[in-house]
Amino acid sequence: MENINISEQWLMAGFGVVILIMLLLDLGVFNRKAHKINNKEAILWSVIWILLALSFGWFVFHYMGRDASSDYLSAYLIEKALSMDNLFVFILIFGYFKVPDQYQHKVLFYGIMGAIVFRAIFIFVGVEMIKLTYLPEFILFNQPIHLNAVLTTFGFFLVYAGYKTFFKKSGEAEDMGSNWAVRITKKLIPVSDKYDGSKFFSRINGKRFATPLLLVVVVIEATDIMFAVDSIPAIFAITDDPFILYTSNIFAILGLRALYFLLANLMPMFRFLHYGLAIILIFIGIKMLIVDFVKIPSPVSLTIVAAILILSVLLSILIKTNIHNKPIS
C-alpha cells in the first residue's frame, strides 16, 4: 500500500465511512424488521447506490484526474454488467430453497458482507501476483514487449469464458441440492428442513440446527465467489490500481442487491443480455492480450462496454416485442 498517495488515502477513508454508514442504516434502520421489498423501495435504493457510485467517481476525477475516473467508471460498469448475470442465479436459489420474500433482503445483505471481504482478498492478492509475474522483455517487430504471465492467462480465460457464455442456454440451471457449498455445509453442521423466522440457527428437541436460511447465505456466497472468477480478471484489464478496482467493485455489487428486487420479475425480458455479457468478456480478454501491441484508452473501453450493454438490452426489448406481436400463422 506504499504506492497510495495522500489523495487516495483520503478517498479510501471517505469510501470506508460512506459504506459503513450506509450498511448500518440499511440493516439497522430501514430494514430492521423483515419485510418484502417492493418496487418503490428497490428503485429508491438502486438510485441511491448509483448516485453514490457516480459521486465517488467525481471525487476520483477531482483528486486523481480524468484517466483515473475513466478507469473507475469502466471497472464499475464492467462489474455491474457482469453481475447482472448473478440476478438470474439468485432467483433460482431463492426459488429452489423457497425463501420467503420478507427474508430475501437479509440473505443478500449477509452475502454482500462476505463479498466485500472476498473481493478485497482477490483484488489485492491479484495485483501483487501481477507485479511478480512479468516475463523478461523481448523485441518483436522492432517493438519492446513486456508480457505478464497472469494477465495473458486471464486474457485467454476471459475469451474462453465469453465463448462459453455466448453459447450457453439462457436459464440453464443446476440442482442447488447438489451444490458443493450445500454438501460441505451439511457435513459440518446439522441443517433442519424448516425455516424459523429470520433466524440462522434454531433448537429442535434441545439440539442446535442451522436453518435453511443459513444454507442459502452459504450458497449465495459461494455463487458470488464463482462469478468473481470472471469479473475480477476482467477489471484487471482496466487498471492495476487496487484502490480503483476495489472501490468500483464494491459500489457495483452493493447496488446489485437493490437491483435484484427491481429486476427479479423482469429478467426473462432481457433475452439477449447474456450475449452482450459474452461479447464484453471477449472484448476485455482481447484487450488484455493485445495490451503490449495496441493500447485501448479507458474512455474508449468505457464507451464500447456501455454501447454493448445498452444494445443488448434494447434488442431484447424490441425483438421480443416484435416476436410477441407477430401473428401466429
N, C-alpha and C positions, 0 to 999 in steps of 0.2 A: 504493500500500500504506500510505499515511499514515493511513488511517482505521482500521487494525487496532489494537486496544487491546492492553495487556500480556497479558491472558489469552489472546487469540487467538495472540499471538506464542509464548507458552509451549506452547500446544496444537499449533500448527503445527510447532514444533521437535520435540515429542514424537511427532507424527504421522510426520515425516520419519525419525526414528530408528527407530521401530517398523517402518515399511515397508522401510527399508534392511536392518535385521537379518533380517526375515522373508524377503526376497528372497535374501539371502546364504545363509541356512540352507536355503532351498528348493533353489536351484541348486547350492550348493557342498557341502552336507552330505547332505540326504535324497535328492536326485536327481542326485548327481554321476555315477552310472552310468545310462545309458539303460535304461529298463525299462518294461514295460506297467503302467499304474496300475490296480490292482484296486479293487473296490468298497469294501473296508475302508479303504484309503488315501484314496480320494476322499471318503468320509464323514468321516474324521478331519480332513482339510484343510478341507472345507466347514464343519464345526462350528467349527474354529479361526478361520476368517476371519469367520464370523458373530458369534462371541463377541468377537473383536477389534473389529468394527464397532460392536456394541452397547455394549461397554465404553467405546469412544471417545465414543459418544453420551451415556453417563453423565457423562463429564468435561465435555462440552459443556453438559449440563444444570447441572452443579455450578458451572461458571465463567461461563456465559453466560446461563443461565435457561431456563425452560420453552419459550418461543417459539422460541428458537434450537435447542433439542434437537428440538422438533417439526418444524422446518424441515429439520434434518439427517436425521431418520428418514424424513420424507416424500420428500426427494430421494433418499435411499438406496433406499427401496422402489421408487420410480418407475424409477430407473436399473436396479435389479435385475430388475424386471418386464419392462421393455422389452428388456433384454439377453438375456432368455430366448429371444427370437426369434433371437438370434445363434447359439444352440446348433445349431439345425437347419441353418443355413448352414455352420457348422463341420463338421458331419457330411458334408454334400455335398462340401465342399472336400477333406477327408481321403479320402473315397471316390473322388472324381474323380482325384486325384493318387496314389491307392494308397499313402498314407503308412503305413509300418509302425507298429504300435501303440506300440512302445517309443520312437519318436521324436516322437510327438504332443505329449508334455509339453514338450519343448524348443521346438517350434514355437510353442505357445501362450505359453510363458514370454517369448520374444522379441517376440511380438505384443503382449503385455501391457506390456512395457517401452516399446514405441513408443506405446502408448495413453496411458501416463502422461504422456508429453511432449505429445502432440497434444491430449489433454483439457485440459491446463493452458493451452495456447495458445487453444483455443476458448473456455474459460470466462473467462479474464482479458480477452481481447480483446472477448468478448461483453458483459461487464459494462461496459467502457469505452464500447462502442458505445451501450448502453442509456442511459448517463449523458448522452451527447451528442445524443440524438435525441428529447428531449421536445418536443412541439409547444406553441405558446402556449396558455395556459389560456383556456377559454371557459365560458360558463354554459349549461347545458341542464336544463330542468325545475327551475330555481332551485337547481341544484347545480353547483358548480365542477368542471369536467372538465379533466384534465391528461393527455392521451393521449401515448403513446410510440409512435413510428413502428415501431421494431424489434419491440417486444412485440406490437403489433397485427398486424404481418406474421407473426410467429411463431404467434400465435393462429389466424389463418386457415390457415396452413400445417399446423398440428397437426390441426385439424378435417378438412382435406382428407386428410392422411396417415392419420388414423383411418378415414375413409370408404374409402380405397383398401385399407387393411389388412383391414377388415371383409369386403370382397367379393373379396379375392384368394383363389385356390385354395390350400388347405393343401398344402404340399410342392412348390409351384411353384419350379422351379429354373432357373438359367441355365447356358449352356455355359461352364464355367470356362476352357476353352481360348481363348475369345474375350474374356475379361475384359480391361478396359482396362489394368489393372496388369500382367497377363501380357504383353500386347503391348508395352508400354513397356519392361519389364524385358528381354525378348528382343531388343529393338532396341539396348539399351545394353550388355548382357552376353551372351556366348555361353552357352547353357544345355545341359547334357548331358541325356540321357533316362534315365540310370541313377543310383540312389542310391549314395552312397559312405559307408556307415555313417551317422553323425550329422553328417557334415561338410557345410558350406555351399558349399565350393569343393573341386575336385579337379583333378588334372592328367591329361590324356589325350594321349598322344603328345607330351609336353612342353609342351602348351598348357593354360592355366588356364581351366576351365569352372566356372560356377555349377551346383550340383546342383539337382534338383527340390525339395529341402528348402528352399533359399533362396527359390525361386519361391513355395512355399506360405506362407512367412512374409510375403512381399510381399502376397499375396492376402488373408491374414488381416488384415494391417494396413489394406489398402485397404477391406476389408469393415467393419472397425471404424469407419473414418472415415465411411463412408456411413451406418452406423447412428447415429453421433453426430449426424448432421443431424437425426434425430428426437428423440433423447434429450436432447441439450443444450438445445434450446429448451424442452423440457418442464419441465426443472428450473428454468428462469428464471421459471416461473410461481410457484415456491415462495418464492424469495428472490433478492436481488441481492448477497448476501454471498459473495464469491468463496471465502472460507475454508470456509464451509458447503458450497458447491456442489462444490468440488474434493475435499475430504476424503470426502464421502459418495460421490461418483462413483468415486473410486479404490478405496475399500473394496468397492464393488459389483462392479467389473469384476475385481478381484483374486480375489474369491470365485467369480466365474463360471468361471474356469479349472478349479478343482477340481470344480465342479458339472457341468461338461461330461462328465467321465469317469463321474460317477454317473448322469447322466440320458440319456446318448447312446442307450442301448438302450430308454429309457422314453418318449422324446419323442413317438413316434406315439400313445401313450396319451392325451396331452393335446390331443385333437382340437378342443376349444373354447377353447384358450388364446389363439389369435390373435384371437378375437372379444373376449375380455376385454381384451387389449392395445389393440385398436382403440377400445373404449369408454373406456379410460383416456386415450388420446391425445385423443379428442374432448372428454372432461370437462376435461382440462387446458387444451386450446385455448379452450374456452368460458370457463373461469375466467380466462384471460389477457385475453379480450376484454371481460369484464364487470367487470374489477377496479376501474374508476372508479365503477361503479354499485353493485355488490354485492361485498363483501369476504368471501371464504370463509376462516375461520380455519384455520391449519395443522393443528391436531388433527382438524378435520372432514375436510380433504383427505386426511390420512393414513388415517382410518377408511374413507373412500369407496374409495380406491385399494386398500387391503388387502381390503376386502369384495369388490370386483370381481374381484380376482386369485384369492382363495380360492374364490369362487363358480364361476368359470370352470374351475378345476381339479377341484372337486367334481362339476360337471356332466359334465366329460369322463370321469371315472371311473365315475360312476353310470349315465349314459345309455349309455356304451359297453358296460358290463356287462349292462345290460338288453337292449340290441340283440343282444349276443353270445349271451345265454341264450335269446332268443326263438326258439321252434321255427320252422323254415322250412316254410311250407305248400306 
